[in-house]
């Protein structure tokens, strides 16, 4: 039997609930509870979330852990975003990629944990195999701090549950109380109660730090969509060719010395 079936049966009995009582709490038919516990069916995402919240578990624990009398919940670190992430799904139970346009970014700070707000966002899906595993969200960026990625581009990020997995030098979408939605390169390892260093790819902008306690969400950048097509490379000029030859001669001279 699956973990879902065993865990549901164990937790229901541990809480001294009959199948009918639990069905009433979840607002479903008793026959569905039986089907889930006998592994003849699996709850849809929204019901899974509701069940996990009722038993004060994360969805990951409810689905992947074998919960019994010997099971103990793993200690939660501050580097892990413990709230249940609100997502939207299509009629086939596939997760959508919700789009947060610039005009909605201010509202996102208040609505990021509200299922109805997330449900009302524009949404789409991409036929890219590498974006099939994980939870993704798309954010429109403005400003030229991350050139050569152009303003108006859409960055697709994968939800980062454990902030200890942040990799220095890689790009992320950071949602914070004071900065809002920003797309930056991370300049240091994440440490609890420490500032996070954010770096712009456009060197005109200086790096800066934000307090870790201000951060609401972090999404690892995985792809981007842009309507700004790249310009062709400029034709070589006599000056650029001369510079290339001088650099080659310098490199050859250095090799000969070694």
Helices and strands as residue ranges (DSSP letters): H 3-14, H 19-26, H 30-37, H 45-54, H 59-64, E 97-100, H 102-111, H 115-120, E 122-124, G 129-131, E 136-140, E 154-159, G 163-165, E 171-176, E 180-186, E 195-199, E 208-211, G 212-214, E 215-225, H 238-257
